[in-house]
Amino acid sequence: MANGRSGTDGRPEAGGGVAGEAAGRAAPAGGRTRWGVVAAILALPVFLVAGLLALIAVWALGDDAETDGTRLRNVDCAEALAFGGAGLPAGVRDARCTVQSWLDTNYQADFRMPRAGVDAWLKDAYPGAPGPGGPGTATCGQDAARCFQLDVTGRPGTEAYYVHVSVTYENAETARVRYSAFTT
C-alpha cells in the first residue's frame, strides 16, 4: 500500500513504513483515548478544592490557644512599665497594657494620670530623657506635650532596649500617656 502498511494486520510492509512507527511509537488503535491522563487532569481541581476545604476546617476547628506569643495579650501595667525601667505613677486610671513577644518583645501601656504629676514621674523614671524638641523627639506628633524615644540598653533593672513615651494633655487636670518598651 502507499501508506506503508499492509491491508490486514497494520504491520509495515517490507520496503517502507510510516515515520512515527519507524521511531518506535505505535499509533493509537482505532482512536483510543488515554483515559489515565484525562482522569489525572480532571482530578487535579477536585484535589485542590478538597485540600483547601481541609485547611479551612483545620483553621476553623483548631485550638485558638496561643503557643508562640505572637498575639497581643493583656498584662498588668506595673509589669509593662517595669520592663522599660519605670514604675506605675500615682493616680493612674483607664489603664490598658499589652505585650506581644516572639523574636522581639513589645510592651504597650495607655493610661491617664494627673497632669501635675507627669514631669515628676518622667524625671524619676528617666532622668536622662530629653526635653521637648531635644534629641530623640523626631518620632513625636505635634499634639504631644512631652515625647521622646530613649535608649535604655544596659540600664539596671531594665529588660527593654528602647522606651518611647508620648504625653498629651487632655485638659487642665488630665494627661494621657502612651508608653512603649521594646527590644527591637
Salt bridges, closest charged atoms under 4 A:
ASP9 OD2 - ARG11 NH2 2.33
GLU21 OE2 - ARG5 NH2 2.83
ASP94 OD2 - ARG93 NH1 3.03
ASP94 OD2 - ARG112 NH1 3.87
ASP110 OD2 - ARG176 NH2 2.53
ASP119 OD1 - ARG146 NH1 3.23
GLU170 OE1 - ARG112 NE 2.85
